[in-house]
Amino acid sequence: MSIAFFDMDKTLLTKSSGLLYVKYLLGRRLIKLDEVVNVLVISTQYSLNFLNFPRAIARMSRRIKGGDATATKRLTDQWFEDSLIHYIAPKAVERVREHEKRGDQPLLLSASSQFAVEPVARYLNIPYCCTELEIVNNRFTGKVVGMHCYAEGKKYWGERIARERGADIQDCTFYSDSYSDHWLMDVVGRPVAVNPDRKLAALARAKGWPIEYFY
């Protein structure tokens, strides 16, 4: 068996789920201006490939510490139905189904939290791994469960999942748009740059990796 890993933001989705969520909250007056600014800063750093993800996720986790996880899930599930579902790239879905027909296991691998990732994975009916926010007694603790799923963390999870599922990482495929994912792309047998950012496009050309466009 081989695994086809799919990044989520700007790969399976045509946009950043974080920015889409902020837009959704703004439209319902459910977010403060300083929180909007914080997300925009993180998004810019991510786009420019100099995001300190552990620091960013720690800052975000502190902001939601003590919050109601059930209420958050209810809100994010509604957000998915109202908005996010419309940003799933049809060509990406086609590729997921192609892998399934070949006997591969598609798997969503994302730095985003379970509240954004789970609805997309459920819609596609595929397993997922993401940065998991810790919840105790239905409250956010302000911590992350285990290793985050960004950059070298995504490599860690990709290799671990392949090992646990009895797959050789060299038989696996990984689709991503971001240079920050080069850690895992360097070790899979088939890395595919999808709608790549500038640095990933340059790296893909240098290494002879396929470049594709899902949207």
HELIX and SHEET records of a PDB file:
HELIX    1   1 MET A    8  LEU A   12  3                                   5    
HELIX    2   2 SER A   17  GLY A   27  1                                  11    
HELIX    3   3 LEU A   33  SER A   47  1                                  15    
HELIX    4   4 PHE A   53  ILE A   64  1                                  12    
HELIX    5   5 ALA A   69  ASP A   82  1                                  14    
HELIX    6   6 LEU A   84  TYR A   87  5                                   4    
HELIX    7   7 PRO A   90  LYS A  101  1                                  12    
HELIX    8   8 GLN A  114  LEU A  124  1                                  11    
HELIX    9   9 GLU A  152  GLU A  164  1                                  13    
HELIX   10  10 ILE A  169  ASP A  171  5                                   3    
HELIX   11  11 TYR A  179  ASP A  181  5                                   3    
HELIX   12  12 HIS A  182  MET A  185  1                                   4    
HELIX   13  13 ARG A  198  LYS A  207  1                                  10    
SHEET    1   A 6 TYR A 128  THR A 131  0                                        
SHEET    2   A 6 GLN A 105  SER A 113  1                                        
SHEET    3   A 6 ILE A   3  PHE A   6  1                                        
SHEET    4   A 6 THR A 173  SER A 176  1                                        
SHEET    5   A 6 ARG A 190  VAL A 194  1                                        
SHEET    6   A 6 ILE A 211  GLU A 212  1                                        
SHEET    1   B 2 LEU A 133  VAL A 136  0                                        
SHEET    2   B 2 ARG A 139  VAL A 144 -1                                        
END                                                                             
